[in-house]
Amino acid sequence: MKLRKNVWSLKPLFCYIIKTMKQQNCADGKSLKITKFDIIVICLLIIIPLFYIAHQPNGNKKLFLISGNEKKEIQLKDQIIKLNNGDVVIEVTKDGARFIENNCPGNICVKTGWAERCGQTVACVPNRLALVIECEKEAFDAVSR
């Protein structure tokens, strides 16, 4: 998985948890003390899900552009797509796609960023457009009998 420039740090969250735990008191009036074991458990509860999310297999990714009731497959290769007379500009790479220019208020779709993982969607509601990544996974999601 490629690294992004704007990776956020877990330090503020970790500091907030520690600060909150120090302020709480037990019912008998004694203050809680954080042990090394508590810190290890908190770190593991934060790191393990992030590791799982970052290392999910992608299978065969397909990019779809949904415009109103139309669904069109777009090849994942380096290209720029202009829609609505150039009002909407989409950047596509081998890893995913994103809106880079838009005329809608707020530009939420531009701020959302890349659609790179299976099931990820970036939508521009005012222009009735959506970028959807769909995957054909090789592994089973569930087994039923």
BAVO-567204 format. One record per atom (N, C-alpha, C): residue number from 1; atom name; x, y, z. Coordinates in steps of 0.1 Angstrom, whole numbers, plus 5000, padded with zeros to 4 digits. Atoms other than C-alpha are relative to their C-alpha. Layout:
<rolums>
  pos  site    c1    c2    c3
  NUM    CA     X     Y     Z
...
</rolums>
This chain:
<rolums>
  pos  site    c1    c2    c3
    1     N  5008  4988  5000
    1    CA  5000  5000  5000
    1     C  5009  5012  5000
    2     N  4991  4988  5000
    2    CA  5015  5034  4991
    2     C  4997  5009  5011
    3     N  5001  4991  4989
    3    CA  5021  5059  5018
    3     C  4994  5013  4995
    4     N  5006  4987  5004
    4    CA  5001  5091  5017
    4     C  5007  5011  5008
    5     N  4993  4989  4994
    5    CA  5016  5125  5025
    5     C  4993  5005  5013
    6     N  5007  4995  4988
    6    CA  4989  5134  5050
    6     C  4995  4989  5009
    7     N  5003  5011  4990
    7    CA  4991  5104  5073
    7     C  4999  5007  5014
    8     N  5002  4993  4987
    8    CA  4976  5115  5106
    8     C  5006  4991  5011
    9     N  4993  5007  4989
    9    CA  4993  5106  5139
    9     C  4990  4995  5010
   10     N  5008  5005  4989
   10    CA  4978  5085  5167
   10     C  5004  5006  5013
   11     N  4995  4994  4987
   11    CA  4997  5105  5193
   11     C  4989  5008  5007
   12     N  5010  4992  4993
   12    CA  4969  5130  5201
   12     C  4989  4991  5006
   13     N  5010  5009  4995
   13    CA  4944  5101  5205
   13     C  5005  4993  5012
   14     N  4993  5007  4989
   14    CA  4968  5082  5227
   14     C  5001  5009  5013
   15     N  4998  4990  4989
   15    CA  4975  5113  5249
   15     C  4986  5003  5006
   16     N  5013  4997  4995
   16    CA  4938  5120  5252
   16     C  4995  4988  5009
   17     N  5004  5012  4993
   17    CA  4931  5084  5264
   17     C  5007  5000  5014
   18     N  4992  5000  4988
   18    CA  4959  5086  5290
   18     C  4995  5011  5010
   19     N  5004  4989  4992
   19    CA  4948  5120  5302
   19     C  4986  4997  5007
   20     N  5013  5004  4995
   20    CA  4912  5108  5306
   20     C  5001  4990  5011
   21     N  4999  5011  4990
   21    CA  4922  5077  5325
   21     C  5006  5006  5013
   22     N  4994  4994  4988
   22    CA  4943  5098  5349
   22     C  4990  5008  5008
   23     N  5010  4991  4993
   23    CA  4914  5121  5357
   23     C  4989  4992  5007
   24     N  5010  5008  4994
   24    CA  4890  5093  5366
   24     C  5004  4995  5013
   25     N  4997  5005  4986
   25    CA  4887  5081  5402
   25     C  4992  4988  5002
   26     N  5008  5012  4996
   26    CA  4876  5048  5416
   26     C  4990  5004  5010
   27     N  5012  4998  4991
   27    CA  4845  5045  5438
   27     C  5005  5002  5014
   28     N  4995  4998  4986
   28    CA  4866  5043  5470
   28     C  5009  5012  5001
   29     N  4993  4987  4999
   29    CA  4884  5076  5462
   29     C  5015  4999  4996
   30     N  4986  5002  5005
   30    CA  4917  5061  5450
   30     C  5001  5003  4985
   31     N  4999  4997  5014
   31    CA  4929  5074  5417
   31     C  5005  4988  4992
   32     N  4995  5011  5009
   32    CA  4935  5050  5388
   32     C  5014  5002  4996
   33     N  4987  4999  5004
   33    CA  4970  5042  5379
   33     C  5002  4992  4987
   34     N  4998  5007  5013
   34    CA  4980  5032  5344
   34     C  5013  4992  5001
   35     N  4989  5009  5000
   35    CA  5003  5003  5341
   35     C  5006  4998  4986
   36     N  4994  5002  5013
   36    CA  5026  4993  5313
   36     C  4991  4990  4992
   37     N  5010  5009  5007
   37    CA  5001  4965  5305
   37     C  4989  5007  4994
   38     N  5011  4992  5005
   38    CA  4973  4990  5301
   38     C  5005  5007  4987
   39     N  4994  4993  5012
   39    CA  4995  5010  5276
   39     C  5001  4990  4988
   40     N  4998  5010  5010
   40    CA  5004  4978  5257
   40     C  4986  4996  4994
   41     N  5013  5004  5005
   41    CA  4967  4968  5254
   41     C  4994  5011  4992
   42     N  5006  4989  5008
   42    CA  4956  5002  5242
   42     C  5007  5001  4987
   43     N  4992  5000  5013
   43    CA  4984  5002  5216
   43     C  4995  4989  4991
   44     N  5004  5011  5008
   44    CA  4974  4968  5204
   44     C  4986  5002  4994
   45     N  5014  4998  5004
   45    CA  4937  4977  5202
   45     C  4999  5011  4989
   46     N  4999  4990  5011
   46    CA  4947  5007  5179
   46     C  5007  4994  4988
   47     N  4991  5004  5011
   47    CA  4974  4991  5158
   47     C  4995  4988  4992
   48     N  5004  5012  5007
   48    CA  4959  4956  5150
   48     C  4989  5003  4990
   49     N  5010  4997  5011
   49    CA  4928  4969  5132
   49     C  5005  5008  4989
   50     N  4994  4993  5011
   50    CA  4948  4994  5113
   50     C  5009  4991  4991
   51     N  4992  5009  5007
   51    CA  4972  4967  5102
   51     C  4991  4991  4991
   52     N  5009  5008  5008
   52    CA  4943  4945  5091
   52     C  4994  5008  4988
   53     N  5006  4992  5011
   53    CA  4927  4973  5071
   53     C  5010  5003  4989
   54     N  4990  4996  5010
   54    CA  4959  4983  5054
   54     C  5005  4988  4991
   55     N  4994  5011  5007
   55    CA  4968  4948  5043
   55     C  4989  4990  4994
   56     N  5010  5008  5006
   56    CA  4935  4935  5028
   56     C  5003  4997  4986
   57     N  4997  5003  5014
   57    CA  4939  4917  4995
   57     C  4990  5008  4991
   58     N  5009  4993  5009
   58    CA  4924  4937  4966
   58     C  4994  4992  4989
   59     N  5006  5008  5011
   59    CA  4918  4910  4940
   59     C  5001  5008  4988
   60     N  5000  4993  5012
   60    CA  4910  4923  4906
   60     C  4991  5012  5002
   61     N  5007  4987  4998
   61    CA  4900  4960  4910
   61     C  4994  5004  4986
   62     N  5007  4994  5011
   62    CA  4875  4976  4886
   62     C  4995  5013  5004
   63     N  5005  4986  4997
   63    CA  4866  5013  4885
   63     C  4988  5002  4992
   64     N  5012  4997  5007
   64    CA  4831  5023  4876
   64     C  4996  5015  5003
   65     N  5006  4986  4999
   65    CA  4817  5058  4869
   65     C  4985  4999  4999
   66     N  5014  5001  5000
   66    CA  4781  5060  4878
   66     C  4995  5014  4998
   67     N  5005  4986  5003
   67    CA  4763  5090  4862
   67     C  4985  4998  4998
   68     N  5014  5001  5001
   68    CA  4726  5091  4869
   68     C  4996  4985  5001
   69     N  5003  5014  5000
   69    CA  4713  5056  4859
   69     C  5010  4992  4991
   70     N  4990  5006  5008
   70    CA  4744  5048  4837
   70     C  5011  4995  5009
   71     N  4989  5005  4993
   71    CA  4772  5026  4850
   71     C  5011  4996  4989
   72     N  4990  5001  5010
   72    CA  4804  5028  4829
   72     C  5013  4995  5006
   73     N  4987  5005  4995
   73    CA  4836  5008  4835
   73     C  5011  5009  4994
   74     N  4989  4992  5005
   74    CA  4868  5029  4833
   74     C  5013  4992  5003
   75     N  4987  5007  4998
   75    CA  4903  5014  4828
   75     C  5008  5007  5011
   76     N  4991  4995  4990
   76    CA  4926  5018  4857
   76     C  5014  5002  4994
   77     N  4987  4996  5006
   77    CA  4955  5036  4839
   77     C  5001  5015  5001
   78     N  4998  4986  4998
   78    CA  4970  5070  4841
   78     C  4992  5008  4989
   79     N  5008  4992  5010
   79    CA  4944  5094  4825
   79     C  4992  5010  5008
   80     N  5008  4990  4994
   80    CA  4924  5125  4831
   80     C  4987  5000  4992
   81     N  5013  5000  5007
   81    CA  4887  5125  4823
   81     C  4992  5013  5004
   82     N  5008  4987  4998
   82    CA  4866  5157  4818
   82     C  4986  4997  4997
   83     N  5014  5003  5002
   83    CA  4829  5155  4821
   83     C  4992  5014  5002
   84     N  5009  4988  4999
   84    CA  4800  5181  4819
   84     C  5007  5012  4995
   85     N  4993  4988  5006
   85    CA  4819  5204  4795
   85     C  5012  5005  5008
   86     N  4988  4996  4992
   86    CA  4850  5204  4817
   86     C  4998  5005  5014
   87     N  5003  4996  4986
   87    CA  4832  5213  4849
   87     C  5005  4990  5010
   88     N  4996  5011  4992
   88    CA  4841  5179  4864
   88     C  5012  4994  4994
   89     N  4987  5006  5004
   89    CA  4877  5166  4862
   89     C  5003  4988  5009
   90     N  4997  5011  4992
   90    CA  4886  5131  4873
   90     C  5014  4995  4996
   91     N  4987  5006  5002
   91    CA  4921  5117  4877
   91     C  5000  4986  5003
   92     N  5000  5015  4999
   92    CA  4926  5080  4872
   92     C  5014  4995  4999
   93     N  4986  5006  5001
   93    CA  4958  5060  4880
   93     C  4998  4985  5001
   94     N  5001  5014  4999
   94    CA  4965  5023  4882
   94     C  4995  4995  5014
   95     N  5004  5003  4987
   95    CA  4957  5024  4919
   95     C  4986  5004  5004
   96     N  5013  4995  4997
   96    CA  4924  5043  4919
   96     C  4996  5013  4993
   97     N  5005  4988  5007
   97    CA  4906  5075  4910
   97     C  4995  5010  5011
   98     N  5005  4989  4991
   98    CA  4896  5109  4925
   98     C  4995  5011  4991
   99     N  5004  4988  5006
   99    CA  4878  5141  4916
   99     C  5011  5010  5003
  100     N  4991  4989  4998
  100    CA  4903  5169  4911
  100     C  4995  5014  4998
  101     N  5006  4987  5002
  101    CA  4881  5197  4899
  101     C  4985  4998  5000
  102     N  5014  5001  5000
  102    CA  4844  5203  4904
  102     C  4993  5014  5001
  103     N  5007  4987  4998
  103    CA  4819  5231  4902
  103     C  4989  5000  5010
  104     N  5010  5001  4990
  104    CA  4797  5220  4930
  104     C  5004  5007  5013
  105     N  4997  4992  4988
  105    CA  4794  5240  4963
  105     C  5006  4991  5010
  106     N  4993  5008  4989
  106    CA  4817  5228  4991
  106     C  5011  4991  4995
  107     N  4990  5009  5006
  107    CA  4838  5205  4968
  107     C  5003  4988  5009
  108     N  4998  5012  4991
  108    CA  4832  5176  4992
  108     C  5006  4988  4993
  109     N  4994  5011  5007
  109    CA  4840  5151  4965
  109     C  5015  5002  4997
  110     N  4985  4998  5002
  110    CA  4874  5167  4958
  110     C  5007  4998  5013
  111     N  4993  5001  4987
  111    CA  4882  5168  4995
  111     C  5000  4986  5005
  112     N  5001  5014  4996
  112    CA  4872  5131  4999
  112     C  5013  4993  4996
  113     N  4988  5006  5004
  113    CA  4903  5121  4980
  113     C  4999  4988  4991
  114     N  4999  5012  5009
  114    CA  4912  5088  4964
  114     C  4990  4989  5004
  115     N  5007  5012  4999
  115    CA  4890  5058  4959
  115     C  5010  4989  4996
  116     N  4989  5010  5003
  116    CA  4916  5030  4961
  116     C  4997  4986  5004
  117     N  5003  5013  4994
  117    CA  4902  5001  4981
  117     C  4987  4994  4995
  118     N  5012  5007  5004
  118    CA  4876  4975  4974
  118     C  4988  5006  5007
  119     N  5012  4995  4994
  119    CA  4841  4989  4980
  119     C  5000  5015  5003
  120     N  4999  4986  4997
  120    CA  4853  5025  4983
  120     C  4992  5008  4989
  121     N  5008  4991  5009
  121    CA  4830  5052  4967
  121     C  5003  5014  5003
  122     N  4999  4985  4999
  122    CA  4835  5089  4961
  122     C  4989  5005  4991
  123     N  5012  4995  5008
  123    CA  4803  5107  4951
  123     C  5000  5015  5000
  124     N  5003  4986  5002
  124    CA  4795  5141  4938
  124     C  4985  5001  4998
  125     N  5014  5000  5000
  125    CA  4758  5144  4946
  125     C  4994  5011  4991
  126     N  5006  4989  5009
  126    CA  4750  5178  4929
  126     C  5001  4996  4985
  127     N  4998  5003  5014
  127    CA  4764  5165  4896
  127     C  4995  4985  4997
  128     N  5005  5013  5002
  128    CA  4749  5130  4901
  128     C  5011  4990  4994
  129     N  4989  5008  5004
  129    CA  4783  5113  4897
  129     C  5006  4992  5012
  130     N  4994  5008  4989
  130    CA  4800  5085  4917
  130     C  5012  4992  4993
  131     N  4989  5009  5004
  131    CA  4834  5067  4914
  131     C  4999  4988  5010
  132     N  5002  5012  4992
  132    CA  4831  5031  4927
  132     C  5011  4990  4997
  133     N  4990  5011  5002
  133    CA  4859  5005  4932
  133     C  4993  4987  5004
  134     N  5005  5013  4997
  134    CA  4846  4970  4929
  134     C  5011  4990  4998
  135     N  4990  5010  5001
  135    CA  4867  4939  4934
  135     C  4994  4986  4999
  136     N  5003  5014  5000
  136    CA  4865  4902  4926
  136     C  5010  4994  5009
  137     N  4991  5006  4990
  137    CA  4880  4887  4957
  137     C  5001  4985  4998
  138     N  4997  5014  5001
  138    CA  4896  4853  4956
  138     C  4996  4992  5012
  139     N  5004  5007  4987
  139    CA  4888  4845  4992
  139     C  4985  5001  5002
  140     N  5014  5000  4997
  140    CA  4854  4836  5005
  140     C  4997  5010  5011
  141     N  5005  4991  4990
  141    CA  4835  4862  5025
  141     C  4993  4993  5011
  142     N  5007  5008  4990
  142    CA  4813  4836  5042
  142     C  4997  4987  4994
  143     N  5005  5013  5005
  143    CA  4803  4800  5039
  143     C  4987  4997  5007
  144     N  5013  5003  4995
  144    CA  4767  4790  5043
  144     C  4997  4986  4996
  145     N  5004  5014  5003
  145    CA  4752  4755  5044
  145     C  4985  5000  4998
</rolums>
